[in-house]
């Protein structure tokens, strides 16, 4: 699984802003990962029960970001629904609660007919402001200035100013940055940003979502 | 080499926006074929003489509509192929054989027989060169049969996903063979879209692909966006190589760069042969192309 959004300028800046208290203590969040990819029953293992489905195939990107922002939730409630795919879910609604953190939900759906291009988005509401982030920009509303971080008011940050350039651009910037990081880590024998432990946390969350949905049956 | 100076780009028609996806989503809600035809007509009215498009059913339908509307202006066609998203969708939906069947479906009988025979060899031998040539032949026939009579196929460009990946895999001989096929059989300029201009020029030299007979479409903008490894490196190529034929894309940075700044930036570049700009409304087409036509005379190198 390639977690290329770990190299996203906007999502990394978001985590930095949240950590530094730009919006104060996060209280509530919501997010989605939408795409118009599946609008009929597709003959591919990615869209079959047991091997695919939106939570396993599509969801890890957003779930990984939520884990990075807020940590592992204390409880998970998930509902999944098939719209086109035989035996696999095309939509999932997931409620996440934290004993000493925010509460929030995320929606995953790859059957959003008019959602071209797709989008991965998170919005976080804190005591001092609101932050809305996707792959391309951050829109941040800060109530009271946070010293050394941001002035009060509305801020717009575009990914072109937050993402480093690459030596050779192959497909998207994020996948290139990810591949480059991996190769450099191998060459220098150092730990990669994406490791098994982090990936296993995503898998654990996916298991919890599916167990929750199964428990409702 | 006859190259149009001002090309209309088609990213807005496909819902592609490299800078702000939510803007593309809003635009897509009202984008339809009638609107696209209007944008093409307006862009041509105010200075565009070329059209850079993809090779897919949406494009063929659009060109057919343009033909039916009685479009009679000269329009150079610069199709980019293959269409990666189209490949993916067809393969996911119908599998590999279904994808090939879809590609053959719209050909006339004699072409179909020829394609199937050649395609059979491709499937049997997994011959990439035959496959690419066959694919080019199929898509170019579709394009020609859909296009207005006043249009003329000027160049065929390989999509950047394939160009840049092909460089990594050292596919110089394959690219050279396909470029020669496009030039010899179809009588058009072979071209490549890339986001790595410096690396691509070096790749052509090492692969004996003649730079002066090749069209390169690559981003140039004041933000340095999609210009790897850097804006300065790409600009250096233009300074050092009078033999490159470059169509600059991404000039407006998806709206992040004003038309004033974009024109100002383009005027600082040497050795560009033209520019491709995508617009989504008639008003934007009118404003953009009238400015480009009026303010870029003398900027482009002579053919």
Interface residues (C-beta under 8 A of the other chain):
Chain A: X40 X42 X43 X44 X46 X114 X115 X116 X117 X118 X119 X134 X135 X136 X137 X158 X160 X165 X166 X167 X168 X169 X170 X171
Chain B: X15 X16 X17 X19 X20 X21 X22 X24 X25 X28 X29 X92 X93 X94 X95 X161 X164 X165 X168 X195 X196 X199 X223 X224 X225 X226 X228 X229 X230 X253 X256
